[in-house]
Amino acid sequence: MLNKRTFIIAEAGVNHDGNIKKAKKLIDIAKDAGADAVKFQTFKAKTLVTKKANKTQYQKETTGSSQSQYDMLKTLELSKENHVELFNYCNHKGIIFLSSPFDLDSIQILHELGMNVFKIPSGEIVNLPYLEAIGRLNKKVVMSTGMADLGEIEDALDILINSGTLKENITVMHVNTEYPTPMEDVNLYAMLTIKDAFKINVGYSDHTQGIEIPIAAVALGAKVIEKHFTLDKQDEGPDHRASLEPDELKAMVKAIRNIDQALGSGIKQPSFSERPNKIIVRKSIVAAIPISKGEVFDQSNLAIKRPGNGINPMRWYEIIGKKATRDYEPDEIIEL
């Protein structure tokens, strides 16, 4: 999963609104945009929340406050059969199927489905039995850390690793769980703090509006990017308004792929495209005035001008004081 190319997860989440046809359209959009994976959410409302659990403020704003979180989530469930259908559809389309499990039963469903990368949502980073269950699978793990501090991240990593998951197979995602995230709360440098603290691969899961923050995260070293997307931001449902529409998702992926190329090897040397410019843009030591054979080169009869196919001006003091071996016209390149 991890290489020089950023692994981009198009987060469909619950933006299918419980509709399998809509879920397939989201898969089509993710594939067309060039994402590596499309991710859903696997849960049963009855094992995720109590029937009296409150909605978050953003959920109240997007879906109203009359309905409980339980009732809202109940309408967004995907059945085991739906998962099989979507998994197979992703294979047919040539894009990786991912889903975040929110309980132990969901972990097992996704494991039996053959999913090889497990995404741990932010809310489960303090769920010890859940972390042990995923750790025992020894799969690749992408773990979100919204609302967590370094101590909680360390505890979660210890559980995953002690349960059997290799550290090199874990990517820790910096994320803020507010939808949408205010710019002043993004704190992208925290991703670097996580990387330095645990010497681990890092990524960024974005809930801001727009595409500039995930692009900036890639420039800072994110190996994985996750971003919500939807068919239409005006659709009814909790996450649509903080999601990208298809054209925005495509623009984000294109920009990240450009950044992937632009980051390069880190070796400072002339690039293939600029090598021809060296002769044109750099300079050589030339005659400033007519110079006769045997005349001594000095600062009054020499100049430094383009092109750069002669003696490098860094050898200036090596040339000063030597005698001309032939006559020179003005602008002729000096030879030794």
N, C-alpha and C positions, 0 to 999 in steps of 0.2 A: 504493500500500500504506500509506503513512504519511499520517495526518490526525489530527484531534482524537480519533478513536476508536482505542483500543489494538488493534493487530493481534495476535490470539491464535492461537498455533500449538498445537494439541493433538498432542503427540508420541506417535504410536503406536509408532514405532521398530521394534523386533523383537518387540513384544508380541503379534504375530499367530502367533508360534511356527512360522512357515513354512506356515501354513494360510490359504489365500485366503479361505475362508468367514469365518474369524475376523477377517481383515483388513477385510472388508466390514462386519462387525458393529462394528468399531472406528470405521469411517467414519460409520456410522449414529449412534453415540454422540456423536462429535465434532460432528456436524451438530445433533443434538438439544440438545446443551449450549450451542450458540450460538457455537462457535469459528469463526474465519475460515478456518482451514486445518487439514488433518490431514497429519502428516508421517511418512514411513517412512524406511528406510535402504536405500541401493542399494550393493551390494558383491558381490564374489566372494571367497570365503575364500582361494582360491589366490593372488589378487593383493593381498590385504589383510594377511595374516600368514604367517609361516613356520610349518611344521608343528610346530615345537618351541616356539613362543611361549607364554609362561605366561599364565594368566588373571590379572586383577586380583584383589585380595583379596575384593572384594564379589562378583565372579563365582564365586569358589571357594565362598563362603558360600551363594550361591543355587543353584549348579548342581553343586557338588562339585569335587574336585580331580583325579579320575581321568581326566577327559576334557580334552583339550588345547583351547586357545582356537580353534585351526583347526577341530577337530571340532565344537565348539559352534556356531561361526559357520556352518559348512557346513549345518547343519540349519535355519538361519534365513534363508537366501538366498531372494530372490524372483526369478523368471525375468523375462526381457524381456516375455514374454507376460503374466505376472502384472502387471507394471507398466502395460501397456496396459489391461488389464481394470480395474485399480484407478483409473487416471486417468479412464477413461470413466465408471466408477461415481461418482466424485467429481463429475464434470460433471453427471451425471444427478441427483445429490442436491443440487447447488448449493453445494458447498464446494470450496475450492481444494486441489488435490493438490500436496503438496511431498514431497521426499525428499532426504536428505543423500547425495551421492555420496562414495565413499571411494577412488576410483581414476579414472584417465583414461577408461577404457572406460565407467564408470558416468556420468561427466559427459556423454559423448556420447549415451548412451542417453536420459538425461533431457532433453537439448537436443532430440533428435529427437522426443521425446514431446510437446514444446511447453511444457515447464515454464518459467515466466517469472521465478520467484524461486529463486535457488540458495542453499541453506543449507550453509555450510562448517562441518564439525564441528571441535571443538577440536584434535583430533590432527593435522589437516591444515594448521594455521596456519603451520607451518614447512616445508611441502612446496612448494618453489618452482615446479616444473613444473606441479603441480596448480593453484596459484594463478594462474599465467599462463594456463592453459587456461580457467579460469572467467572471468578478467578479459577475455579476448578475446571472450567472448560478449556483453559489454555488457548484461547483464541486471541486475535487482535482486539484491542480495547481502545475506544475513544471515550474519555471521561470528561464531562462538563463539570465546571467548578463554580457555577453561580452561587452566590451567597456564602461561599466558603472562605476560610482563612487558610494560611499555610499549614497550620497544625492539623486541620481537618483533611487537607489534601494528603499530607504525610500519612495520616492514619489509614485513609482509603487505599493509598498505594501499598502500604505494608500488608493490608488484608489481601489485596489482589495478588501481590507477588508471593506472599506466604501460602496462598491457596493454590498456586501453580502457574500463574501467568508470568511470562518473561517480561522483565522491565523494558526490553527493547521493542516489545510488541504493544506498549502502552503509549498513547498520545494524550496529554493533558490539555484540555481546552479552557482557555480563559473565556468567561462569559458573564454578562450582566443579565439577570432574568426579568428586568422590567421591559414591558412591551408598550411602546417603543422605548429604547434606552436613550435617556438624555445624553448629549455629547459630553457634557462635563462629568458623566459617570462611567464613561467607557473604560478609561484607565488602561490603555493598551500596553503601557510599560509593565503592568502586572504580569503580562504574559512572559516577559523577559525575566521577571523576578522568579516565576515558577521554573523556567528553564534553568536558571542559574542555581536555584535552591536544590533541585532534584536531579540535575544533569539528565534531562529527559526530553523527548520530543514534545513540542507544544503546537497548539493550534488555536483557532479563534472561532467561536460561534456567535454570530452577530444578530442583534435585535434592534439595531438602529434603523432609521429610515434612510434609504439611499444605499449606494454601493461603495462610497469612498473609504469607509472604515475597514471592511474586509480586505480591500486592496492595500491599504496601509499596513494591515497585519501581515500580509504576505511579504511586503518589503522589509518588515521587521524580523521575519524568520518563521512565520506560521507555516507548518507543514500540512495542516488540514484546515479547511474553511467550511463552515456550515452556515447556510442562510435560508430562511423561510421564503417560500414563493407560493403564488396562488394564481388561479385563473383570472380573478377579478378582486381588487381590493374592497369593492363595495359589497361583496357577498356577505351573507349573514354567517356569523361564526366568530369564535374568540380571537383567531390569529390573522385573519385576512388583512386587516388594516396595517399591520406591522410587517407585511410580506411584500416581496417583489412581484411585479407582474411579468409575464413571459419576456417581453423585450428588455426589461431591466435585468432579469436573470442572465439573459444572453450577453448583455453589455458587461455585466460583472465578470462572467467567465472569460470573455475575450480580454478584458483588462488584466485579469490575473494571469492568463497565459502569456500576455506580453511581459508582465513583471517576471514570470518564471524565466523567460529568455533573457531579460535585461539583467537579472542578478548575476548571471555568468559564473565563472570559475573562481573569481577572487584574485586571480593572478594578474598583476599589473604588467601588461605588455601591449605592443601595438596589435590592434585587432586586424583581422583579415581585410575588412572593408577599408581601413584607414592607411594600410601600408603604402598604397600608391601616392598618398598625400605627402609622405616624408620628403621626397625629392622636391615637390612643388612648394611646400610651405616652409621647410627649413632653409637655412642659408649657408653660404660658402664664403671663404675668403677670396676676394677678387681685387684686381688692380683698381685703385681710385683714380689714377692718372696714368699717362704713358710711363712705362718703366723700361729702362734699358738693361740689357744683359750685364751682369756684374754689379748692378746697383743694389744697395742694401735695403731690405724691406724694413719699413718703419710705419709709425702710425699716420704719417702724412701721405704715404703713397698706397696704403691698403684700405679696403672697405669691406663691409660684410653685407652681402645681398643674396636674395634668392636667385636661382634655385639651389637646392642642397645637395648637388651631386659632386661637389668638390671637397676641399679640405674643411673639416668641421671647425667652426669658430672657437670651440673649446680648446683648440690647439694654437690659439692666437699668439701666445708668448713663445711658443716653439718656433713660429715662423719669423717673428720680429728678430732682426739682427742677421738673418740668413741673406745670402746673395742670390739674386735672380739668375737662373741658368739660361734664360732667353729673354727676348724682348716681349713686352706685354702692352696691349692696347687697353684703354679704360673698359672696365666690366669683364675683362677676361678672367677666368678662374685660375688662381695661382696653383702651380704644380711644384713639387719638390723633385 
